[in-house]
Amino acid sequence: MNERSLAATVVAEVKKAIVGKDQVLSKVLAAILARGHILLEDIPGVGKTTLALAFARALDLEFSRVQFTPDVMPSDITGFSVYRKETGRLEYQKGAVFCNLFLADELNRATSRTQSALLEAMEEGQVTVDGVSRPVPQPFTVIATQNPVGASGTQRLPDSQLDRFLLRLSLGYPSPAEEVELLRRKQYGGGMTGVQRVVDRQSLEAMRQAVDRVHVSEELLQYIVRLVNATRQHPQLLQGASPRGGLAVMAASRAVAFLRGRDYVVPEDIQTIWKDAVAHRLLLQPGTEGNTSAGEIAASVLRAVEAPRIR
């Protein structure tokens, strides 16, 4: 089975636990294949945790989950050193982040200090405790969930951390037909028990390397830069997309092209993930929050910037 067929098999397996949401599932897989992290922003009860666990099972990834609350400490995430009287030495105890897929559930309920404990692992694939840097297992992906801003007991994630997420996605409510199917499956015992491993670590790495080989033409590189620059010049934005935002758009669009059966990117691939890759990096001008949203501005930029015609 080739890499693209394997990717389709992964999505099909995850759909045993998640009803509908095909586009979201494809984008989550695209982010994993692009070696990125995902922020799921949604209300409780729509299946965010189930989605993360289903991908972990289908991809044969070691899974770890932390339910973030104000009393979760940075050492719970990164690990800590304990003095052993028997040996007279400090012994390192691994934190929850030492896994392949780390679910940071309700990350915006933790303190800023604890939220920031993830930054080094997300960006550099390592954690530093007591001056010693230790690599986290590879592959390594963070799926963080976040309640909508304004929910009780939450606080906004730091801009530096938001910028580390490749995509921000939302599951949303199911359609009436999907919700009926969800109830039907639950009634007859369906759910996570049906999700099986369909890809091993070696096959996942092969898919990632195939994504790395997807070509982005010079015209499309310039298109991405024009889009990013348009956010920096937008009158309603205090802060546009960073250079990391442009890199995220390129990486995610390559993964989308791969999942669509191509080894080259077309404008539609960029347009598919533009809002998901950029909106969470935009900072609105003070006083404009009630009139528009970062997502709406990202969509307007996409409409305003002309896409190249690829022959």
N, C-alpha and C positions, 0 to 999 in steps of 0.2 A: 504494500500500500504506500503510495507516495505521500509527501508532506501535506499537500492540500486536502487529500482524502482523509488523512488523519485529523486535520483541523475540523472538517465537517463532522467527523465521528465524535469528536469532543463536544461540540455544540449539541449534537443529537443526544448525547448521554446526559448532559446537564439539563436538557429539557425534560428529562424524566422527573426532575424535582421542581423545575420552574415552568409554570404554565404561561405560554405566550412570551412576550418580551424578546423576540428574536433579534431585533436590532441591538438591544442592550447587551445580550449575551455575546453577539459577534464583536461588539466594541470592547467588552471585557477581555475576550480572548485576544483581540488585536493588541490591547495594552500589554498583556502578559507576553505575547510573542515579540513585542517591541521593547521588552525589558523595562517596562514602566510600571508605575503604581497607579491605583485607582481610588478616587474618592466617590463614594456613593452617598449622595445627599437626598434624604427622603424622610418621611414620617415613619414612625415605628410600625411594624407589622406587615410590610409589603414584600418581605422575602430577601432582604439584604444579606442576612447571616446565612440563610439557606443557599443563596447563590454562591457565596464564598466557599462554603463547605462542599458544594457540588463540584466546583472546579477543582478543589484540592483532591477530591476522590478520583475524578475522571483523569487528572493529570498525574496521579500518584505522587502528590506533594505532601511532605510532612506539614501538618497544620497546627497552628497555635492561635488561640483567641484570648484577648484580654477585654473584659468589660470595663471601660474607662469610667472612673468616678473621681471626685476631687481628692480622695485619699490614696489613689494609685501613685506610687513613687517612681521616679526615673529608674531606680535600681531594679524595680519589678520588670522593667522592659529590657534594660541593658545587662543586668547581672550585677554582682557585687562580690567583694572579697571577704572571707571569714577567717579569722585567726584560729588555727588548729593547735591546741595546747600540746597534743601528742607529738607533733612534728616541729612546733615552734615556727611554723611558716603560715603565710596567708594562702588560702586556697580559694580559687575563683569558682563561683557558682553561676552558671549560665542563666541569663534572663529569658523571658518569653520570646524575644525576637529571634532566637536561634532556631529557625525553622525555614521551610521553603515558602509557605504562604502564611503571612501573619495578618490576622483579622483584628484591626483596632476598632472595636465596636464602640460607637458613640464617642469618638475621639474628642469632640468639642465639649465634653463634660469634664475633661481632665484639666489640671492647671497648665498654664503656659510652659512651665518648666518640664512637666512630664510630656507634653506634646512635643517639645523640642528634643526629647531624648531619642525620638525616631529619626531625626534629621540625618545624622551621620550614617546610620544603617541604610536609609533610603538613597542617599546620594553617593556614598563611597563603598557600600557593601561591607561595613565593619562597624564595630563599637569600640570605644576607648574607655577603659575603666582602670583607675589607679595608674594612669600613664602607659598602660599596655593596650595596644590595638589588636583586636581579634576579629578575623573575618567571619561574617555570617555565612551559613550554608548557601550554596548556589544550586539551582536558581533561587532567587529571592524576590518575592513580590509582596507589597503591602496593599491590602484592601481595607481602607478606612471607611467607616460609616459616620455620618454626621446628621444630627437633627437640624431642621431648618433654623436659621438664625432667628433669635427671639423666643425660642422654646425655653421653658423654665430650667434654670440650672446650667445653661450652656454659655459658652463664650466663643467669640470668633477665633478661628485658627490664624496664627501669624502668617503674614504675607509670604515670608520666607519658606514656610512649610507648604502653603498652598501651591507655591511655584514648583514644588518637587513632585506633585501629582501629574502624571501624564494626561489623564482624563478625569473630568468630573461628570458623573452620570446620575440619572435618576430613574428608578423603576416605575414609579407612579402607580396609580390604582389599576387593577386589571379591568378589562371590559366585562360587561355582564356575562357574556358567553365564557370568557376565561375564568371568571369567578365560579360559575356553575361547574366547570371542569375541575377546578381546584377542590371544591366541596366533594365532587364525585370521587376524585382520587383519594381524598382523606377518608372518606367513608369506607373505602375498600382497602385501606392500609397502604396506599401509595406514598411516595415521598423519597426521602434520602436512601431508604433501604434498597431501592432499585438502581441507584447510581453505582456503577462499577468502574474500575480502572480500565482505560482504553489506550493510554499512552504511557510509556515509561520515560525516565529522565533523558535517556539517549535520544529518543524520538522527539521529545520536546526541544532539545538542543538543536536537532536537525531542522526543525521547523523555524526556530529562531535564526539559524544561519541562513536559511532560505529567504527569510524576511530581510536579512542584512544584504542580500544580493539584489534586492529589488532596486531598479534604476529610477532615479529622479532626474529628469532632463534639466538643462540649464534654464529653459523658459519657465519651468515649474518652480525651480529654486527662486527665481526672481519674483514669481507670483506670490510665493509664501512671504518673501521679504516685503513686497508691496502691501500685502494684507497686514502684516505685523506693524509696519510703519504707519499705516492708516489708523491703527488704534492709538499710537503715540501722539497723533495730531488731532484726535477727536476732541471737540470742544467740551464734551460732557465727561471726559475722563481726566482724572488727576494723574493716573498712571496707566500707561499702555502695557502691552505684552513685552516681556523681557526677551533677550536673545534665547534663553532657555525655552520660552514659549514657541519660537520659530523652530527650534530643534524638535520640540514635542510634536508639532504639526507634521514635520517631515517624517519622523519616526512612525507616528500613528498612521499616516497615509500610506506608507510602505506596507505596513501590516494589513491595512484594509485592501490594498491592491493584491497582496498575496492571497487573502481569503476569497477574493473575487476571481482568482485563477489567472492572474497576470504577474509577470516579472518586471513590470514597469508601472509607474504612477500616471494617472490621468487627472485632470482637474476635478472630476467628480469625487475622487478619493479624498482629496484635500477638503472639498466642500462638505463631505459626509462627517468629518471629524472636527472641522474648524471650531465650531461653537464649544464642543466638549473639551477641546484641548486648550482653549484660550479664555473663555468667559471668566473662569475662576481666578485668572491672573490680572484682571482689570479692576481698577479702583476708581469709583465714581467721584466726580466733583462734589464737595459738600453742598447739600441742598437739593441735589438732583435725585436722591434715592427714591422718593415717592413718585417721580414722574416717569422713570424708565428703569431698566435693569441692565446689568452687564451682558446678559444673554441677548437682550434685544439690540444692544449696541453692536455686539459681535455679529449678529445676523445682518444688521444694516451695513456694516463694513463689507461683509461678504457680497451683498447686493451691489455696493457702490464700486468695488474694485473689479475691473474687467479681467476675466480669465483668458489665458492664451488659448488659441486654437491649435490643438495637437493633430498633426496629419498622420 
